[in-house]
């Protein structure tokens, strides 16, 4: 039986969708080795200043020797309202790092947290500034 060209296209699309679904269900081995990150953007006593708090854990244990960089941008206006990349420093509590940033305006912001040590891990967190 010959499959018409529309039928072949539909069959091919169904196969791609099926493979895509299977790939999205499987967790890659590298994802199992990611660090656990927790993020908070706390207001300070200055209107557009925020204290960014990051807690890092590896298998439930605090990570005390990490290298953490934060890059903050405004998603609605990419590259226009960007905070210079900053390093988060240990805050005193085990596995906790912090950095103060000054934003240009209220709105929704996104912080890209990149950890280079002990393992590379990157996460993006959105936060609102009133």
C-alpha positions in Angstrom: 0.0 0.0 0.0 1.4 3.4 -1.0 1.2 6.2 1.6 0.2 9.5 0.0 2.6 12.4 0.6 0.4 14.1 3.2 0.2 10.8 5.0 4.0 10.4 5.0 4.4 13.9 6.3 1.8 13.2 9.1 3.6 10.0 10.0 7.0 11.6 10.0 5.7 14.4 12.3 4.1 11.9 14.6 7.4 10.1 14.8 9.3 13.3 15.7 6.8 14.2 18.3 7.0 10.7 19.8 10.8 10.8 20.0 10.6 14.3 21.5 8.3 13.2 24.2 10.5 10.3 25.0 13.5 12.5 25.2 11.7 15.0 27.5 10.8 12.2 29.9 14.3 10.8 30.3 16.5 12.7 32.7 20.0 13.2 31.3 22.8 11.8 33.5 24.4 15.2 33.8 21.1 16.6 35.4 21.5 14.2 38.2 24.8 15.8 39.2 23.5 19.4 39.4 23.8 21.4 42.5 20.7 22.4 44.4 20.1 26.2 44.2 17.7 28.4 46.1 17.3 32.1 45.2 15.8 35.1 46.9 15.8 38.8 46.0 15.3 40.8 49.2 14.6 44.5 49.3 17.1 46.7 51.2 16.5 50.1 52.7 17.2 51.7 49.3 14.4 51.7 46.7 15.9 49.8 43.8 18.6 47.9 45.6 18.2 44.2 46.2 20.2 41.7 48.2 20.4 38.5 46.2 20.7 35.4 48.3 21.7 32.1 46.9 21.9 28.8 48.9 23.9 26.0 47.4 23.6 22.3 48.4 25.2 19.2 47.0 23.2 16.1 47.9 21.6 18.1 50.8 24.9 19.3 52.2 25.9 23.0 52.0 28.6 23.9 49.5 31.1 26.3 51.1 33.8 26.6 48.3 31.7 27.7 45.3 32.4 30.3 42.7 29.0 32.1 42.1 28.4 34.8 39.5 25.1 36.6 38.9 24.0 38.3 35.7 20.8 40.4 36.0 18.7 41.6 33.0 15.2 42.9 32.4 13.5 40.3 30.1 11.0 42.8 28.6 13.9 45.0 27.4 16.9 42.7 26.8 20.3 44.4 26.8 18.8 47.8 27.6 18.5 47.5 31.4 21.3 45.2 32.4 23.2 45.0 35.7 26.9 44.3 35.4 27.9 40.8 36.3 28.7 40.4 39.9 30.2 37.7 42.2 28.2 36.5 45.1 30.3 36.2 48.2 29.8 33.8 51.2 27.4 35.4 53.7 28.5 33.6 56.8 25.9 30.8 56.8 27.0 27.4 55.4 26.3 27.2 51.7 24.9 30.8 51.5 26.1 33.5 49.1 24.9 37.0 48.6 25.4 40.1 46.4 23.9 43.5 46.4 22.7 45.0 43.1 21.1 48.3 42.1 18.4 48.1 39.4 17.5 50.9 37.0 13.8 50.7 37.3 10.8 48.7 38.7 9.5 45.7 36.8 10.2 42.1 36.2 13.9 41.1 36.3 15.7 37.8 35.7 18.9 36.7 37.5 21.1 34.1 35.8 23.0 32.4 38.6 26.1 30.6 37.3 28.2 28.3 39.6 31.6 27.3 38.2 33.0 25.4 41.2 32.6 22.6 42.5 30.4 21.8 39.4 29.0 23.9 36.7 25.4 24.7 37.3 23.3 27.5 35.9 19.7 28.6 36.8 17.6 31.6 35.9 15.2 33.1 38.4 12.7 35.9 37.8 11.8 38.4 40.5 9.5 41.5 40.6 10.6 44.9 41.8 8.0 47.5 42.8 
